[in-house]
Amino acid sequence: MFKRAHPLIALLLFCICINTLADETPSLSISGGNAKLQENIRAHFVVTDISCQLSELKLRNRLRNSDDKISEALRALGYYHGKWTLTKSKKEITAQGNNNGIVSAVNPLNLIKKETTYECWQLHLALNPGPATKIAKLDVRIDGDGSEDPVFKDYLAKLPTKVGEKLLHSDYEDIKKQISQRARNAGYFDGKFTDHKLEVNTDTNTAAISIIFQSGARYHFGAINFGPSLLNDALLKRYLPFQSSDPFETDKLITLQNNLVSSNYFSSVNVDQENPDPSTNTVATNITFTHKKQYETTAGIGASTDTGPRISYGLNNRRINDDGDTYQITSQYSPVLSNLGYQYSQPGEKPLSDKTVWSTGVQRKDTDTSESTSYRAEVALISLTDNGWLQTLSLKFLRENFDIAGDSNSSTLLMPGIAYARSKANDRRYPTQGWRISAAARGALDGVVSNVSLAQVELDGKVILPLLGGRLISRGGLGLTALNDFSELPASLRFFAGGDNSVRGFAYESLGPENSDGEVEGGKHRLTGSIEYDHKVWGEFALATFYDAGNAFDTNDFTFYSSAGLGLRWFSPIGPIRVDFGFPLKDGGFRFHLSMGPDL
């Protein structure tokens, strides 16, 4: 039965082979003219829909409009005197049988290995484009209310072409398109072209462009209507990047939508503009929402060599009331650092960046050098300055019981503080260029709730630069403290060095000034620095090498520690994961480090 089927199978596969050959198309070669001109001709004069199997008569019929298409391609780039000759010929094409699916009639399951040939049309265009047409006159202007509007003036100052340049029809069309688009986006809904023409003098090979746009009156934002919402209008209006009677701009509608989505109150936001009202020259705006669930819970696990394995849990109430107030309950447990906190936030005048935060919490910390339990209550005013710095003004109450180097104590502090932070990166997941800087100052006065007077400042920075296909990463930190009684300074305000994000090769917070028994008790000051180079070697994995240095110290006591090492980086979907081996340069040995978190 199978043998009798062989001829039928062979015939079927032979037909498939013939079909494959029929799918081959002629080639088009062009001589003369520049690459851009040849590319435009190929875009207008398409031969990929012509079969190799066409007869000469049918091919002539398919090519009867070729002159028109070639002429159109030339004129589009300013060539009005082009001459060309299109020739055609048949050429044998050689192909391997197994590449074309030809099979053996004896054994149809095997491909024939011998070469096969077939004929196909070859087209050649010999081109002489002639002289290019130059722009002799360019008159583009805006009449009406928009004549002095930067929306138009800025564009007219940098038109895509100018007098003396080659004529490109696409530039002429693009100017009209850009003016129309800018008019719509800026609210010139009654605008129209009173003149738009492109005149070409083929005798002198020059062109004159005239485009005159009558803008009409500019429309303004009209009524702003919020749909049903669980939040009050007073809060929602603070997300508006415009007010009623402001000049209309489409981009501001997009900004409004982004603002509301970024508020974290809504899962979706629709911002719709109504048809322009010519009687009032206004455009009404309608906003509707879909709210997110009121409560959100989070749970996580992680690990680092600083704190060991950790678990965390959080509860977020996105909407306590119609003023948009929120609260968060956060908790974390690890062998080194555990905490429980409550935070109540009230949106400010600029709710995306400004807020008032009331918080309280308890934290327990147990390192090789200290043990502490701290209780805090704090109020902070957070805002974004005009030059892009995140500013935090705070008042913090701290009660801390601590044991360092065998000495136990308790401190109570009321500390006003101020902090600034700013960062910039070209890519948040894997930045190859960027920076981060933060600065903070705090103080306390003995007798004003506090049992110690102090002033403390901190400055930290990090820079990432591209280098040799990888990244050069440098960071540095400085901390300074002035106080009247060091023994009263709680552990959380003393400076230490060592750990994943400090001087690698040493245990977490294991470096600092020592007491008479050689036990680390922390310092009043801190100075650390690092330089690192990493380079991707396979996919999202990179190798790194680094040098760290620094220590915590007192005014007249500074011991410099340094280390060098190698590391592996995985830029995972949840963020970078770092594995490092740090080698202290004085003491010998090595230390393994595991850490997670963004680079900036």
C-alpha positions as CSV (number, residue, x, y, z in Angstrom):
1,M,0.0,0.0,0.0
2,F,2.8,2.4,1.0
3,K,4.7,1.6,-2.2
4,R,1.7,2.4,-4.4
5,A,1.4,5.7,-2.6
6,H,5.0,6.8,-3.5
7,P,4.2,8.3,-6.9
8,L,1.3,10.3,-5.4
9,I,3.4,11.6,-2.5
10,A,6.2,12.5,-5.0
11,L,3.7,14.3,-7.2
12,L,2.3,16.2,-4.3
13,L,5.7,17.3,-3.0
14,F,6.8,18.2,-6.6
15,C,3.8,20.5,-6.8
16,I,4.9,22.1,-3.5
17,C,8.4,22.5,-4.9
18,I,7.0,24.2,-8.1
19,N,4.9,26.5,-5.8
20,T,8.1,27.4,-3.9
21,L,9.8,28.4,-7.1
22,A,6.8,30.4,-8.2
23,D,7.2,32.4,-5.0
24,E,10.6,33.7,-6.1
25,T,10.6,37.3,-7.4
26,P,12.8,39.3,-9.8
27,S,15.7,41.4,-8.5
28,L,16.1,45.1,-9.2
29,S,19.5,46.7,-9.6
30,I,20.0,50.5,-9.9
31,S,23.0,52.3,-11.2
32,G,23.3,56.1,-10.8
33,G,22.0,58.5,-8.2
34,N,22.7,58.5,-4.4
35,A,21.7,55.9,-1.9
36,K,18.7,57.9,-0.6
37,L,17.4,58.3,-4.2
38,Q,17.8,54.6,-4.9
39,E,16.0,53.8,-1.7
40,N,13.1,56.0,-2.6
41,I,12.8,54.5,-6.0
42,R,12.6,51.0,-4.5
43,A,9.9,52.2,-2.1
44,H,7.8,53.5,-5.1
45,F,8.7,50.9,-7.7
46,V,8.0,47.6,-6.0
47,V,8.9,44.4,-7.8
48,T,8.4,41.9,-4.9
49,D,4.9,41.1,-6.1
50,I,6.0,40.0,-9.5
51,S,6.5,36.3,-10.1
52,C,9.6,34.8,-11.9
53,Q,7.2,32.7,-13.9
54,L,5.5,35.6,-15.7
55,S,5.7,35.6,-19.5
56,E,7.4,38.6,-21.2
57,L,4.0,40.0,-22.3
58,K,2.6,39.8,-18.8
59,L,5.8,41.4,-17.4
60,R,5.5,44.3,-19.8
61,N,1.9,44.8,-18.7
62,R,3.0,44.8,-15.0
63,L,5.7,47.4,-15.8
64,R,3.5,49.8,-17.8
65,N,3.3,52.2,-14.9
66,S,6.9,52.0,-13.9
67,D,7.9,55.3,-15.5
68,D,5.2,57.1,-13.5
69,K,6.4,55.5,-10.2
70,I,10.1,56.3,-10.9
71,S,9.2,59.9,-11.9
72,E,7.2,60.3,-8.7
73,A,10.1,59.0,-6.6
74,L,12.5,61.4,-8.2
75,R,10.2,64.4,-7.9
76,A,9.6,63.7,-4.2
77,L,13.3,64.4,-3.6
78,G,13.5,67.4,-5.9
79,Y,14.7,65.8,-9.2
80,Y,12.5,66.9,-12.1
81,H,14.8,66.2,-15.0
82,G,15.7,62.6,-14.4
83,K,16.4,60.2,-17.3
84,W,16.5,56.5,-17.0
85,T,16.4,53.2,-18.9
86,L,14.7,50.1,-17.5
87,T,16.0,46.8,-19.0
88,K,14.9,43.3,-18.3
89,S,16.5,39.9,-18.9
90,K,16.1,36.4,-17.8
91,K,18.9,34.7,-15.8
92,E,19.3,31.2,-14.5
93,I,19.3,30.9,-10.7
94,T,21.0,27.9,-9.2
95,A,19.7,26.5,-5.9
96,Q,20.4,23.3,-3.9
97,G,17.6,20.8,-4.2
98,N,17.4,20.3,-0.4
99,N,16.9,24.0,0.1
100,N,14.0,24.0,-2.3
101,G,12.2,21.0,-0.9
102,I,12.6,18.8,-4.0
103,V,12.2,15.1,-3.2
104,S,13.1,11.8,-4.7
105,A,10.4,9.9,-6.6
106,V,12.0,6.6,-5.5
107,N,12.0,7.6,-1.8
108,P,9.9,10.6,-1.2
109,L,11.1,10.9,2.4
110,N,14.6,11.8,1.2
111,L,15.5,15.2,-0.2
112,I,17.4,15.3,-3.5
113,K,20.9,16.6,-2.9
114,K,21.7,17.7,-6.5
115,E,21.5,21.3,-7.6
116,T,18.5,22.7,-9.4
117,T,18.2,25.7,-11.7
118,Y,15.3,27.9,-12.6
119,E,14.9,31.2,-14.6
120,C,13.9,34.5,-13.2
121,W,13.6,38.1,-14.5
122,Q,16.3,40.5,-13.7
123,L,15.5,44.2,-13.9
124,H,18.1,46.9,-14.2
125,L,17.5,50.7,-13.9
126,A,20.2,52.9,-15.4
127,L,19.5,56.3,-13.8
128,N,20.7,59.9,-14.5
129,P,18.8,62.0,-11.9
130,G,19.8,65.3,-13.4
131,P,20.1,68.5,-11.4
132,A,18.4,68.9,-8.0
133,T,15.8,71.6,-7.4
134,K,16.8,74.1,-4.7
135,I,14.4,76.2,-2.6
136,A,14.5,79.8,-3.7
137,K,11.7,81.2,-1.6
138,L,10.3,80.0,1.7
139,D,7.4,81.9,3.3
140,V,5.9,80.2,6.3
141,R,4.0,82.3,8.8
142,I,1.2,82.3,11.3
143,D,-1.5,85.0,11.3
144,G,-4.0,85.7,14.0
145,D,-3.8,85.3,17.8
146,G,-1.1,82.6,17.5
147,S,1.4,84.8,15.6
148,E,3.3,85.5,18.8
149,D,2.7,82.2,20.6
150,P,5.9,80.2,21.4
151,V,4.0,77.1,20.3
152,F,4.4,78.3,16.7
153,K,7.4,80.7,17.0
154,D,9.7,78.1,18.4
155,Y,8.9,75.8,15.5
156,L,9.2,78.4,12.8
157,A,12.6,79.2,14.1
158,K,13.9,75.7,13.4
159,L,12.0,74.6,10.2
160,P,13.3,71.3,8.7
161,T,14.4,73.2,5.5
162,K,15.6,76.6,4.5
163,V,16.4,78.7,1.4
164,G,19.2,77.2,-0.7
165,E,18.6,73.6,0.4
166,K,17.4,70.8,-1.8
167,L,13.7,70.5,-2.2
168,L,12.1,67.6,-0.4
169,H,8.4,67.2,-0.8
170,S,8.3,65.5,2.6
171,D,9.6,68.6,4.3
172,Y,6.7,70.6,2.7
173,E,4.2,68.1,4.0
174,D,5.8,67.9,7.4
175,I,5.6,71.6,7.9
176,K,1.9,71.6,7.3
177,K,1.4,68.6,9.5
178,Q,3.4,70.1,12.4
179,I,1.5,73.4,12.2
180,S,-1.8,71.6,12.2
181,Q,-0.8,69.4,15.1
182,R,0.5,72.2,17.2
183,A,-2.6,74.2,16.6
184,R,-4.9,71.4,17.8
185,N,-2.7,70.6,20.8
186,A,-2.6,74.3,21.8
187,G,-6.3,74.9,21.4
188,Y,-6.4,76.7,18.1
189,F,-9.4,74.7,17.0
190,D,-10.6,77.2,14.4
191,G,-7.3,77.5,12.7
192,K,-7.0,76.9,8.9
193,F,-4.5,77.3,6.1
194,T,-5.3,80.4,4.0
195,D,-2.5,79.5,1.6
196,H,-0.4,76.5,1.1
197,K,1.4,75.8,-2.2
198,L,4.6,74.4,-3.6
199,E,5.6,75.9,-7.0
200,V,8.5,74.4,-9.0
201,N,10.2,76.2,-11.9
202,T,11.7,73.4,-13.9
203,D,13.5,75.8,-16.2
204,T,15.6,77.3,-13.3
205,N,15.4,74.2,-11.0
206,T,14.0,76.3,-8.2
207,A,11.1,76.0,-5.9
208,A,8.9,78.4,-3.9
209,I,7.0,77.3,-0.8
210,S,4.2,79.4,0.7
211,I,2.4,78.2,3.8
212,I,0.1,80.7,5.7
213,F,-1.9,79.6,8.7
214,Q,-4.7,81.6,10.2
215,S,-4.8,80.5,13.8
216,G,-8.0,82.0,14.9
217,A,-8.7,82.5,18.6
218,R,-7.1,80.2,21.2
219,Y,-9.5,78.1,23.3
220,H,-9.3,77.8,27.0
221,F,-10.1,75.1,29.5
222,G,-13.8,75.4,30.6
223,A,-15.7,73.4,33.2
224,I,-13.7,70.6,34.9
225,N,-16.1,67.8,35.9
226,F,-15.1,65.0,38.3
227,G,-17.1,61.9,38.2
228,P,-18.3,60.0,41.3
229,S,-15.4,59.5,43.7
230,L,-14.7,58.5,47.2
231,L,-12.4,61.4,47.5
232,N,-13.5,65.0,47.8
233,D,-13.1,67.5,45.0
234,A,-10.8,69.7,47.1
235,L,-8.2,66.9,47.0
236,L,-8.7,66.0,43.4
237,K,-8.3,69.6,42.2
238,R,-4.8,69.6,43.8
239,Y,-3.8,67.1,41.1
240,L,-4.8,69.5,38.3
241,P,-1.9,70.9,36.2
242,F,-4.4,73.6,34.9
243,Q,-7.4,75.6,36.0
244,S,-10.5,76.7,34.2
245,S,-9.8,79.7,32.0
246,D,-6.1,78.6,31.4
247,P,-5.1,78.3,27.8
248,F,-5.9,74.8,26.4
249,E,-3.1,72.3,26.0
250,T,-3.5,68.6,25.2
251,D,-0.3,67.7,27.0
252,K,-1.9,69.0,30.3
253,L,-4.7,66.5,29.9
254,I,-2.1,63.7,29.6
255,T,-0.3,65.1,32.7
256,L,-3.5,65.2,34.6
257,Q,-4.2,61.5,33.8
258,N,-0.6,60.6,34.9
259,N,-1.0,62.6,38.1
260,L,-4.2,60.8,39.1
261,V,-2.8,57.4,38.3
262,S,0.4,58.1,40.2
263,S,-1.7,59.1,43.3
264,N,-2.1,55.4,44.1
265,Y,-5.9,55.9,44.7
266,F,-7.0,54.7,41.3
267,S,-6.5,51.6,39.2
268,S,-7.6,53.5,36.0
269,V,-8.4,57.1,35.1
270,N,-10.2,58.4,32.0
271,V,-9.7,62.1,31.0
272,D,-12.0,63.2,28.2
273,Q,-12.4,66.6,26.5
274,E,-15.7,67.6,25.1
275,N,-16.1,69.2,21.7
276,P,-14.9,72.8,21.7
277,D,-17.6,75.4,22.3
278,P,-17.2,78.2,19.7
279,S,-19.6,80.4,21.6
280,T,-17.3,80.6,24.6
281,N,-14.0,79.4,23.1
282,T,-13.7,76.9,25.9
283,V,-13.3,73.1,26.2
284,A,-14.9,71.2,29.1
285,T,-13.0,68.3,30.7
286,N,-14.6,65.2,32.2
287,I,-12.7,62.9,34.6
288,T,-13.9,59.4,35.7
289,F,-12.1,56.9,37.9
290,T,-11.9,53.3,39.0
291,H,-10.8,53.2,42.6
292,K,-8.2,50.7,43.9
293,K,-9.1,48.5,46.9
294,Q,-8.9,50.3,50.2
295,Y,-6.6,47.9,51.8
296,E,-3.4,46.4,50.5
297,T,-1.2,43.8,52.3
298,T,2.4,43.0,51.5
299,A,4.7,40.2,52.6
300,G,8.2,39.5,51.7
301,I,11.3,37.5,52.5
302,G,14.9,38.4,51.9
303,A,18.4,38.0,53.1
304,S,21.7,39.9,53.5
305,T,24.9,39.2,55.4
306,D,24.3,42.5,57.4
307,T,21.0,41.4,58.9
308,G,20.7,37.8,58.0
309,P,17.4,36.2,56.7
310,R,14.4,38.5,57.2
311,I,10.7,38.4,56.8
312,S,8.4,41.4,56.5
313,Y,4.7,42.2,56.5
314,G,2.8,45.4,55.8
315,L,-0.7,46.7,55.8
316,N,-1.6,49.8,53.8
317,N,-4.9,51.7,54.0
318,R,-5.0,53.7,50.8
319,R,-8.0,55.8,51.8
320,I,-8.9,56.5,55.5
321,N,-11.2,59.4,54.6
322,D,-12.3,61.5,51.6
323,D,-9.3,63.8,52.3
324,G,-7.0,61.1,51.0
325,D,-5.2,60.4,54.3
326,T,-3.5,57.0,54.4
327,Y,-1.8,54.8,57.0
328,Q,0.8,52.0,56.8
329,I,1.7,49.4,59.3
330,T,5.1,47.9,58.7
331,S,7.0,45.1,60.4
332,Q,10.2,43.2,59.9
333,Y,12.0,40.4,61.7
334,S,15.6,39.3,61.4
335,P,18.2,38.1,63.8
336,V,20.0,41.5,63.7
337,L,17.2,44.1,63.0
338,S,13.5,43.9,63.9
339,N,11.0,46.6,63.9
340,L,7.3,47.5,64.1
341,G,6.0,50.9,62.8
342,Y,2.9,52.9,62.1
343,Q,2.8,55.8,59.7
344,Y,-0.1,58.2,59.0
345,S,0.2,60.4,55.9
346,Q,-1.7,63.5,54.9
347,P,-1.4,64.8,51.3
348,G,-0.1,68.3,50.9
349,E,-0.8,71.2,48.5
350,K,1.1,69.3,45.8
351,P,0.0,65.8,46.8
352,L,2.3,63.9,44.5
353,S,5.4,65.3,46.3
354,D,4.2,67.0,49.4
355,K,2.9,65.4,52.5
356,T,2.8,65.5,56.3
357,V,3.8,62.2,57.9
358,W,3.1,61.2,61.5
359,S,4.9,58.0,62.6
360,T,5.8,56.0,65.6
361,G,7.5,52.7,66.1
362,V,9.8,50.4,68.0
363,Q,13.1,48.8,66.8
364,R,15.4,46.2,68.2
365,K,19.0,45.9,66.9
366,D,21.5,43.2,67.9
367,T,25.0,43.4,66.3
368,D,28.4,42.1,67.3
369,T,29.2,45.5,68.8
370,S,25.9,46.7,70.3
371,E,22.4,45.8,71.4
372,S,19.6,48.5,71.5
373,T,15.9,48.9,71.8
374,S,14.5,52.3,70.6
375,Y,11.1,53.9,70.7
376,R,10.4,56.8,68.4
377,A,7.6,59.3,67.5
378,E,8.1,61.7,64.7
379,V,6.4,64.2,62.5
380,A,7.9,65.2,59.1
381,L,7.0,67.7,56.5
382,I,8.1,66.3,53.1
383,S,8.2,68.5,50.0
384,L,9.8,68.8,46.6
385,T,11.8,72.1,46.1
386,D,11.7,74.0,42.9
387,N,15.1,72.7,41.9
388,G,14.2,69.1,42.4
389,W,15.5,68.3,45.9
390,L,13.3,66.2,48.2
391,Q,13.2,68.2,51.5
392,T,12.3,66.7,54.8
393,L,11.8,68.9,57.9
394,S,11.3,66.8,61.0
395,L,10.9,66.7,64.8
396,K,11.8,63.4,66.3
397,F,11.4,62.0,69.8
398,L,13.7,59.1,70.6
399,R,14.0,57.0,73.7
400,E,16.7,54.3,73.4
401,N,18.1,51.7,75.7
402,F,21.5,50.5,74.6
403,D,24.4,48.3,75.6
404,I,27.8,48.9,73.8
405,A,31.1,47.4,74.8
406,G,29.8,46.3,78.1
407,D,28.3,49.7,79.1
408,S,24.5,50.0,79.4
409,N,22.7,53.3,79.2
410,S,19.5,55.0,78.2
411,S,19.0,58.3,76.4
412,T,16.1,60.5,75.6
413,L,16.3,63.0,72.7
414,L,14.0,65.5,71.0
415,M,15.7,66.3,67.7
416,P,14.6,68.8,65.1
417,G,16.2,67.9,61.7
418,I,16.4,68.7,58.1
419,A,17.4,66.5,55.2
420,Y,17.8,66.8,51.4
421,A,18.0,64.1,48.8
422,R,18.2,63.9,45.0
423,S,19.0,61.3,42.4
424,K,19.2,61.0,38.7
425,A,19.7,57.9,36.5
426,N,19.3,57.0,32.8
427,D,17.8,53.6,33.8
428,R,16.5,52.7,37.2
429,R,16.9,49.0,36.7
430,Y,20.5,49.0,35.3
431,P,21.8,52.6,35.3
432,T,25.0,53.2,33.3
433,Q,25.1,56.8,34.2
434,G,23.6,58.6,37.2
435,W,24.1,59.9,40.7
436,R,22.6,60.1,44.2
437,I,23.3,62.5,47.0
438,S,21.8,63.0,50.4
439,A,22.5,65.3,53.3
440,A,21.0,65.5,56.8
441,A,21.4,67.5,59.9
442,R,19.9,67.0,63.3
443,G,20.4,68.3,66.9
444,A,19.2,68.2,70.5
445,L,19.6,70.4,73.5
446,D,20.1,69.1,77.0
447,G,17.2,70.1,79.2
448,V,14.8,70.4,76.4
449,V,13.3,66.9,76.8
450,S,16.8,65.6,75.9
451,N,19.5,64.4,78.4
452,V,22.3,65.3,76.0
453,S,23.2,68.1,73.7
454,L,24.4,67.3,70.2
455,A,24.7,68.4,66.6
456,Q,25.2,65.9,63.8
457,V,25.5,66.1,60.0
458,E,25.8,63.4,57.4
459,L,26.6,63.6,53.7
460,D,26.5,60.6,51.3
461,G,26.9,60.3,47.6
462,K,27.2,57.8,44.8
463,V,28.1,58.2,41.1
464,I,27.8,55.7,38.2
465,L,29.6,56.3,34.9
466,P,30.0,54.2,31.8
467,L,33.5,52.8,31.2
468,L,34.8,50.3,28.6
469,G,31.4,48.7,28.1
470,G,30.8,48.4,31.8
471,R,30.2,50.7,34.8
472,L,32.5,52.6,37.2
473,I,30.7,53.0,40.5
474,S,32.0,55.3,43.2
475,R,30.4,56.1,46.6
476,G,31.5,58.1,49.6
477,G,30.1,59.1,53.0
478,L,31.0,61.5,55.8
479,G,29.4,62.0,59.2
480,L,30.3,64.5,61.9
481,T,29.1,64.9,65.5
482,A,29.5,67.5,68.2
483,L,28.2,66.7,71.7
484,N,29.0,67.2,75.4
485,D,28.9,63.6,76.6
486,F,29.7,60.7,74.3
487,S,28.5,58.1,76.8
488,E,25.0,59.4,76.4
489,L,25.0,59.1,72.6
490,P,22.7,56.2,71.8
491,A,23.8,53.4,69.5
492,S,21.6,54.4,66.6
493,L,23.4,57.8,66.4
494,R,26.9,56.5,66.8
495,F,29.0,55.8,63.7
496,F,30.4,52.4,62.7
497,A,31.9,51.0,59.6
498,G,32.0,47.6,57.9
499,G,29.3,45.6,56.1
500,D,27.7,45.1,52.7
501,N,27.3,48.9,52.0
502,S,30.3,50.1,53.9
503,V,33.8,48.6,54.0
504,R,33.3,45.0,52.7
505,G,35.6,42.3,54.0
506,F,34.5,43.3,57.6
507,A,31.4,42.3,59.6
508,Y,28.4,44.7,59.8
509,E,29.3,47.7,62.1
510,S,32.4,45.9,63.4
511,L,34.8,48.8,62.8
512,G,35.1,51.9,65.0
513,P,37.0,53.4,68.0
514,E,37.6,50.8,70.7
515,N,37.6,51.1,74.5
516,S,40.5,50.1,76.8
517,D,39.4,46.4,76.5
518,G,39.6,46.5,72.7
519,E,35.8,46.4,72.3
520,V,34.3,48.6,69.5
521,E,32.1,51.3,71.0
522,G,31.4,53.4,67.9
523,G,32.6,56.9,67.0
524,K,31.5,60.5,66.7
525,H,32.6,60.7,63.0
526,R,32.6,58.6,59.9
527,L,34.5,58.6,56.6
528,T,34.1,55.8,54.1
529,G,34.6,55.5,50.3
530,S,34.5,52.9,47.6
531,I,35.3,52.4,43.9
532,E,34.0,49.5,41.9
533,Y,33.9,48.3,38.3
534,D,31.4,45.8,36.9
535,H,30.9,44.5,33.4
536,K,28.1,42.2,32.1
537,V,29.5,38.9,30.9
538,W,26.4,36.9,30.1
539,G,22.8,38.1,29.9
540,E,21.9,39.9,33.1
541,F,25.0,38.6,35.0
542,A,28.0,40.8,35.6
543,L,31.4,40.4,37.3
544,A,32.7,43.1,39.6
545,T,35.9,44.1,41.3
546,F,36.1,46.7,44.1
547,Y,38.2,48.6,46.6
548,D,36.6,49.9,49.9
549,A,38.2,52.0,52.6
550,G,37.3,54.0,55.7
551,N,36.3,53.8,59.3
552,A,34.4,55.5,62.2
553,F,36.6,57.6,64.4
554,D,36.9,60.2,67.1
555,T,38.6,63.5,66.7
556,N,42.1,62.4,67.5
557,D,41.8,58.7,66.8
558,F,41.6,57.4,63.2
559,T,42.5,53.9,62.1
560,F,42.3,53.4,58.3
561,Y,40.8,50.0,57.1
562,S,40.7,48.9,53.5
563,S,39.7,45.9,51.5
564,A,39.5,44.7,47.9
565,G,37.5,41.9,46.3
566,L,35.5,40.3,43.5
567,G,31.8,40.0,43.1
568,L,29.0,38.6,41.0
569,R,25.9,40.7,40.0
570,W,22.5,39.4,38.9
571,F,20.1,42.1,37.6
572,S,17.0,40.1,38.4
573,P,13.4,41.2,37.8
574,I,13.1,42.1,41.4
575,G,16.3,44.2,41.4
576,P,20.0,43.7,41.6
577,I,21.4,40.8,43.8
578,R,25.0,41.1,44.7
579,V,27.5,38.5,45.9
580,D,30.9,39.8,47.0
581,F,34.0,38.3,48.5
582,G,35.9,41.0,50.4
583,F,39.6,40.6,51.4
584,P,40.9,42.9,54.2
585,L,44.3,44.3,53.1
586,K,45.8,44.3,56.6
587,D,44.3,41.4,58.5
588,G,44.1,38.8,55.8
589,G,41.2,36.3,55.4
590,F,38.0,37.1,53.5
591,R,34.3,37.7,54.1
592,F,31.3,36.8,52.1
593,H,28.7,39.4,51.4
594,L,25.1,39.1,50.0
595,S,23.0,42.1,49.4
596,M,20.0,43.3,47.4
597,G,18.6,46.7,46.4
598,P,18.8,49.3,43.7
599,D,22.1,50.9,42.6
600,L,20.7,54.4,43.0
